[in-house]
Amino acid sequence: MTSTQQTELEAAAFRRLVSHLQTHTEVQNIDLMITADFCRNCLSKWLTAAAQEQALELNYEQAREMVYGMPYGEWKDKFQTEATPEQLAAYAAKKPQEL
């Protein structure tokens, strides 16, 4: 496999992941953070960082729109729910304890 082919496969897999997350709006970011230590916002930040590495202009809000499939505020209004006390506790338990 060539480097270009690998990049194309990775890009296709990323697009499929983003599409999957756009389809499964019932999965909240807090759930992703608890189980996988990343969320849609993380993907947006990674896209922004990758664009900067290639001297491309892509700001965080533009990257969020790519990941969420709509402006973040719209997604939040339509699909985001308040984190439950159990979710917040599970997330807090994952964080390294500060001394």
N, C-alpha and C positions, 0 to 999 in steps of 0.2 A: 504494500500500500504506500502510495506517495504521500508526502506531507500535505499536498493540496487535497488529495482524497480524504485524508484524515480530518483536515479542517472542515471540509464539506460535510462529512458525517457528523462531526461534533456540532456544527451549525444546525443541521437538520434535527439532531436530538434536542438541542436547546429550543428550537422553534416548537417542537412537539411538547416539551416540558411547559413552555409558556402557554401554549394552546390548552394543554391539560389543566393548568391552573386557572385559566380564564373560564373554562367550562365548569370547573368545580369550585364555584364561588362559596359553597357551603363550608369549605375548608378555610378556616380563619388563619391569619398570619401568626397569631399566638400559638395555634396548634402546630404549625410548621416549625416555629421556633422551639417549642417543647420537644418535638420528636426528631427534628433534623438540624437544629441550630442554624437555620436560614429561613428567609421568607421572601415574599414578592419584593419587598423594599430592598433586601440584600441583593437580589438579582438586578434591580434597578441601579444600585450603587456599583455593582460589578460591571454592568454595561457602560456606565459613565466612566469608570476607571479605564476600561478597555479602549473607549473612544479617545480618552486623553492620551493614552500610550501611543495611539496612532495619529495624534494631532488632529483628531476629528472633533467637530463641535457637536456635543450632545450634553444637554444639561440634565440634572436629576429629574426634573418634572417631565421632560421629554422621554427619558428612559422609563419612568414610571408609567407613562401612557402606553409605551410599547409593551410593557409587562402586563399591565392591568387590562389593556384593550380599550381603555377609555381614560379620561382624566381621573386622577386619584380621588379627588373630592367626590366625583360622581359615583365611583365604585364604593367609596366609604359610605355614602348616603344610602346606596342600594343594598349593600351586602354585608358591611361590617357590623358585628354585634359587640356588645360590651364583654370584656373578658370576665369570666366567672371567678369567684374567689379561689376555686380549685385550680383553674388554669394559671392564675397569678402565682399561687403557691408552688405549682409544678415548675413554672418558669424560674421563680426565685430559687428553688432547690437546685436547679441546673447551674446557676451562676457560681463561679468560684467565690468562696467566702473570703472577704478582706480581713486582714489581721489588724 
